[in-house]
Amino acid sequence: MIIKMSISENIKSLRAQHGMSQDEFGKIAGLTGKAVSTWENGTKEPRLGAIQKLADYFHISKSEIIEGPVEIKKFITQYINDEQKMRHS
């Protein structure tokens, strides 16, 4: 079983972690807060150029924006493994 956070969830989480408005976040990518809103509600996905600008600004990899933070992926993987072990015990 693979659990994956969507790009929209990852962007919303990243923005919230840094206490930024959609307008502030959009300026980093050279776009408007309206564009960020469409990403967060899943209507549209950001282009790779915008993802790169965000990754550079926050000093993270593009894959952390696209796939989710490494820590979350590790936590989810560990949780799934623990659940499977408990079921088979």
C-alpha positions as CSV (number, residue, x, y, z in Angstrom):
1,M,0.0,0.0,0.0
2,I,1.4,3.4,-1.0
3,I,0.1,6.6,0.6
4,K,1.0,9.7,-1.3
5,M,0.3,13.3,-0.4
6,S,-0.8,15.3,-3.4
7,I,1.0,18.3,-4.7
8,S,-1.8,20.5,-3.6
9,E,-1.5,19.1,0.0
10,N,2.2,19.5,-0.1
11,I,2.0,23.1,-1.2
12,K,-0.6,24.0,1.3
13,S,1.4,22.4,4.1
14,L,4.7,24.2,3.0
15,R,2.9,27.5,2.9
16,A,1.3,27.0,6.3
17,Q,4.6,25.9,7.9
18,H,6.1,29.2,6.9
19,G,3.0,31.2,7.9
20,M,2.7,32.8,4.5
21,S,-0.4,34.1,2.7
22,Q,-1.2,32.8,-0.8
23,D,0.0,36.2,-2.2
24,E,3.3,36.0,-0.4
25,F,3.8,32.4,-1.5
26,G,2.9,33.2,-5.1
27,K,5.4,36.1,-5.3
28,I,8.2,33.6,-4.6
29,A,7.2,31.7,-7.8
30,G,6.6,34.9,-9.7
31,L,2.8,34.4,-9.6
32,T,-0.3,35.6,-7.9
33,G,-2.1,34.3,-4.8
34,K,-4.9,33.2,-7.1
35,A,-2.5,30.8,-8.8
36,V,-1.5,29.4,-5.5
37,S,-5.2,29.0,-4.6
38,T,-5.7,26.9,-7.8
39,W,-2.8,24.7,-6.8
40,E,-4.1,24.2,-3.3
41,N,-7.6,23.3,-4.3
42,G,-6.3,20.9,-7.0
43,T,-7.7,22.8,-10.0
44,K,-4.3,23.2,-11.5
45,E,-0.8,22.0,-10.8
46,P,2.2,24.3,-10.8
47,R,4.7,24.2,-13.7
48,L,8.2,22.9,-13.0
49,G,9.6,26.3,-13.2
50,A,7.4,27.5,-10.3
51,I,8.3,24.3,-8.3
52,Q,12.0,25.0,-8.9
53,K,11.7,28.6,-7.6
54,L,9.9,27.4,-4.5
55,A,12.4,24.6,-3.9
56,D,15.3,27.0,-4.3
57,Y,13.7,29.6,-1.9
58,F,12.9,27.0,0.8
59,H,16.1,25.0,0.3
60,I,14.3,21.8,-0.4
61,S,14.2,19.4,-3.3
62,K,11.6,19.6,-6.1
63,S,10.5,16.0,-5.1
64,E,9.6,17.2,-1.6
65,I,7.1,19.6,-3.2
66,I,5.9,17.0,-5.7
67,E,5.9,13.9,-3.5
68,G,6.0,15.2,0.0
69,P,8.6,15.8,2.7
70,V,11.0,12.9,3.3
71,E,10.1,12.8,7.0
72,I,6.4,12.3,6.2
73,K,7.2,9.5,3.7
74,K,9.4,7.8,6.3
75,F,6.7,8.1,9.0
76,I,4.0,6.7,6.7
77,T,6.2,3.8,5.6
78,Q,7.0,3.0,9.2
79,Y,3.3,3.2,10.2
80,I,2.3,0.9,7.3
81,N,5.0,-1.6,8.2
82,D,4.0,-1.6,11.9
83,E,0.4,-2.1,11.0
84,Q,1.2,-5.1,8.7
85,K,3.4,-6.7,11.4
86,M,0.6,-6.4,14.0
87,R,-2.0,-8.0,11.6
88,H,0.3,-10.9,10.9
89,S,1.3,-11.5,14.5
